[in-house]
Amino acid sequence: MPNSTPSHTATSPQSKETLDPRVVYIVDDEELVRSALGSLLRSIDLEVHAFATTEEFLAAPRAGGPSCLVLDVRLRGQSGLVLQQTLSQPGRPPTPIIFMTGHGDIAMTVKAMKAGAVDFLSKPFRDQDMIDAVIAALDHDAKRLGAERSRHELRACWHSLTPRENEVVQHVAAGLMNKQIAAHMGIAEITVKIHRGQAMRKMNSRSVAELVRKMEALGVMQTFC
């Protein structure tokens, strides 16, 4: 159970990267723990959803914004470690997990951390330790979501290219000059310049180097013999 007053000045639950509400899920079979943690985390303006079992958590809808899971290792029924394995299955969104236990040992901690847990707190823990762990986990998830959105937007830009623009930028990325591209494609050099300029604008790239980095990130670079 938490046992100290949190220091609000050291942490900030609001992400600068997203306006989505930050959500903390709690899974613990002790009602007092759920209530105390819920009050603590709501006191720093976080949205909290608490569950007594892993089944209840898995059946509940997930938030679209940054989130994390505060999970007790030892639960009645399915254990927290089993839930961690379930959440790590392909197709499920990554979930930063903070484990807590009153009966943990070194082997259990190592197993949880190796499986991807972001923190492990032993009961009783300080309020500030929990707050710091939760904020770090939410920051981590916010960065992941930001990166996913950036990749999605970049891929949308790439798919907006016409087949000719795509072909031109592939040659540009390969290091060919406009004159060489024109000869290779059998079109006028001015046409190459037009396609190249339109593609650069669509890809929001100010230089060839920036364009190449984006193409590499998307995995769309072609190899020419």
N, C-alpha and C positions, 0 to 999 in steps of 0.2 A: 504494500500500500504506500502511496506517496506520503511523505512526512515533513515537507518543508514548504515555505511560501515561495512561489516562483518570482524571479526577477525579470520583469517584462522589458526592461531597457536593453537587455543583451540580445534579444531575438526579435525578429519581425516576420509574422506569418504571411504577409502579403507579398506575393511574387511580383517583380517588375516585368516578368516575361509573359504573364498571362493574367486576364481578368477573371478567369474561371475560379469558382470557390475552391478552396483547399479542403480536402475531405480526409478525415482520419477514421478508419475502421478499427474497432476493438472487438476482439474475440477472447472472452474469459468466462468461465462458468461460475464465477463468484459475482453475485449482484452488487455487492459493496465495492468491489474493485471496478466494475464497469461504471458505476455511478460516480465514484471518486475521480476516475480518469476522465470521464465525460465532462464533469464540472471543470476540471483543471484545463482541459484543452479548449473548451468553449470560452473560458475566461480570456483566452488570447485570440478570440474571434475565429476559431476553426470550426468547421462543420463536422459533427461527430455522429457516427452510427455504430451502435454497440450490439453485439450478439452473444448469446450464451453458448452456441455450438457452431462448429465449422459448417454444418449443413445449412444453418440459417444464413450464414455469411455467403455461402456459395449460391444460395437461391435468391439473394438480394441483387437488385440492379446496381451497376457500377457507375460512378461519376465519370464524366468525360475529362475533367481537369486533373490537376496534380492530386495524388492520393497516396496514402501509405497504410500499412496494417500493423497494429500493435497486437501481438499474439502471445497468449500464454502457451508454454510448451506442454504442460500437463493438463489435459482436459478430460472430462467424462466423455467416453466415446472415442471418436477420432482425435488423435493427438495433434498438437501444433506442427510437429515435424512432418506428419503425413499431409497436412494441409499445404505446407510449404512445397512438398513434392508435387501435389496436385496443381498448384498455381504455376509451377515451373514447366508444365507440359506445353508443347508447341501449340500455337494458336491462341494462347491466353496472354493478355497484356501483362508486361512485367509489373510486379507489385513489390515496392520496397517494404521489407518486413523488419520490425523491431520485436525481438523475442523478449519475454519476461518470464521469470520463474522463481519460485521459492525453494525449488529442490534441484536446481541445475548442478551439473558437474562439468569438469573441463572437457571431457569427451563429447558431451551433448553440445556444449558451446562451439567446439571446433566443427562438429558435424553441421550445425546450423549455419555457421559463418561460411564454411566451404560451399554450402548449397546456395549461398547468395544473400543471407541475412545482412542487413546494414548495421545492426547493433544488437546487443544482448544485455539486458538489465536484470540484475538479481533483486528480488523483493526482500526487504523493503528498499525502495530507491528514492532518491531526492526528486522533488517535483521538477527542479531545474534540469536535472539529468534527463528526465523524460521529455521535457519541452525541447531541450537542445537536440535530442535524438530525433524527435518528430520533425522539427524544422529542417534538420539536415536531410532527412528522408524525403520530405516534400520538395525541397530545393532540387534534390537529385532527380525526382520524377518530373519536375517542371522543366528541367534541362532536357530530359529525354523526350518529352512531348514537344518541346520547341524544336529539337532536331528533327523529329518525325514530321512536323508541319513544314519545316524548311525543305526536307526531301520531297514531300508531296507537292509543294509549290514549284520546286525545281523541275520535277518530272512533268508537271502540267505545262510548264514553259517549253520543255523539250517536245512534248506531244503537239504543241501548237505550230511547230515548224512544218512547212510543206516538204514533200519529198525532195524537191530541188534544193531547198535551203538546207535540208539535212545532208544531202550529198556534198554541197559546197563546204559546209563547216567540217565535214569529215576530212576533206582534202586540206582545209585550212589547218586543222589540228595535226595533220600529218606533216605540216611544214611547207606545203606548196604555195608558191606565189600566185596572185590572181591570173597572170598570163599563163602559167602552167596549168592551172585549174581549167581555164577556158579551153586550152588545147586538148586537155584530157576529156572534157565533157562535150566538146564540139559546139560550144556556144561563144558568144562575144564576151570580151573581157568586161565591158560595161555591165553586162547581164550578171556576171559573177559578182561584181562590186555591189550591185543592187541586192542580190540574194544574200550576200555576206553581211551587208549593213542591216537588212531586215532581220536576219537570224541573230545577230549580235544584240539588237534591240529587244527581240523577244526573249533572249536568254539573259537580259540585264547584265551584259558583260561589256566592260569598257576596254578590255584588251584581249588579245588571243590567249595569253597566259591564264586569264581568269576564265575564259571559255573552256580551255582545256581542263582546268581543275574541275569545273562543273561536270564536264563530260566524263571525266574519270570517276567522279563521285557517283554518277548515275550508272556507270559501267556500260556506256554506249560507244566507246571508242572502237573504231574498226581498224584492222590491220591490213595494210595494202602491201602486196608483194612487189 
